[in-house]
């Protein structure tokens, strides 16, 4: 699985011209190879349909699903809704029921996001702290916050700010989805390779 920009026409153009490199072998170009199943994501404005492109490496022949940065791996809601809910809970101090209501999702869904984020907060902080300092080596250390979850969100904010300075402005939570390879709330690691 590989994270790509949300615009299907840009993804298609980059696949056609061989701009995506295989993340398995590292040097093969990816070429179009059909589509993954169509799925519906919840968003505050309604529903968003997503049909991820599949690609195959011309060198090692491994196939990859190209997931848009509007989504996280195995999550039914767009990343902005999830990110804003986590921010509301851990930085704004809103109750779990208020967070779920504002996100427009069942209470259990919001609770699962929070539990997974809490369980991975140390790893998330490490990933985004490392990324922030790779993008801007002059950054000072991240200041401790009152909780591990708030520390993780602080690291996310610093990395996003460093990325905006280096690469130009972009949507915060789409940056997070891409930087974590869609695994922000996954049961697998989202850490960068050494």
RACORMO-V368822 format. One record per backbone hydrogen bond with DSSP energy under -1.0 kcal/mol. CO is the residue of the C=O (numbers start at 0). NH is the residue of the N-H. E is the energy in kcal/mol with one decimal. If there is no record, write none. Layout:
<<CO;NH;E> <CO;NH;E>>
This chain:
<<1;66;-2.3> <3;68;-1.8> <6;10;-2.0> <7;11;-2.6> <8;12;-2.1> <9;13;-2.5> <10;14;-2.3> <11;15;-2.5> <12;16;-2.0> <13;18;-2.8> <19;29;-2.5> <21;25;-1.1> <27;21;-3.4> <28;57;-2.7> <30;55;-2.5> <33;53;-2.5> <38;49;-3.1> <40;47;-2.8> <41;77;-2.4> <42;45;-1.8> <45;42;-2.8> <47;40;-3.3> <49;38;-3.3> <51;35;-3.1> <52;65;-3.4> <53;32;-2.2> <54;63;-3.1> <55;30;-2.3> <56;60;-1.1> <61;56;-2.6> <63;54;-2.7> <64;1;-2.8> <66;3;-2.4> <67;70;-1.8> <69;78;-2.7> <71;74;-1.6> <75;41;-2.8> <77;81;-1.6> <78;82;-3.0> <79;83;-2.6> <80;84;-1.8> <81;85;-2.3> <82;86;-2.4> <83;87;-2.4> <84;88;-1.9> <85;89;-2.8> <86;90;-2.3> <86;91;-1.8> <87;93;-2.6> <94;98;-2.5> <95;99;-2.3> <96;100;-2.3> <97;101;-2.8> <98;102;-2.1> <99;103;-1.2> <99;104;-2.0> <105;109;-1.9> <106;110;-2.4> <107;111;-2.2> <108;112;-2.1> <109;113;-2.2> <110;114;-2.7> <111;115;-2.5> <112;116;-2.6> <113;117;-2.7> <114;118;-2.4> <115;119;-1.6> <119;123;-2.9> <120;124;-2.6> <121;125;-2.2> <122;126;-2.6> <123;127;-2.6> <124;128;-2.4> <125;129;-2.4> <126;130;-2.3> <127;131;-2.4> <128;132;-2.2> <129;133;-1.9> <130;134;-2.3> <131;135;-2.1> <135;138;-2.0> <146;150;-2.2> <147;151;-2.2> <148;152;-2.2> <149;153;-2.2> <150;154;-2.3> <151;155;-2.2> <152;156;-2.3> <153;157;-2.4> <154;158;-2.5> <155;159;-2.5> <156;160;-2.2> <157;161;-2.3> <158;162;-2.5> <159;163;-2.3> <160;164;-1.9> <161;165;-1.9> <162;166;-3.7> <163;167;-1.5> <170;174;-2.1> <171;175;-2.0> <172;176;-2.1> <173;177;-2.3> <174;178;-3.0> <175;179;-1.9> <176;181;-3.0> <177;180;-1.3> <179;182;-2.1> <181;72;-2.7> <182;185;-1.3>>
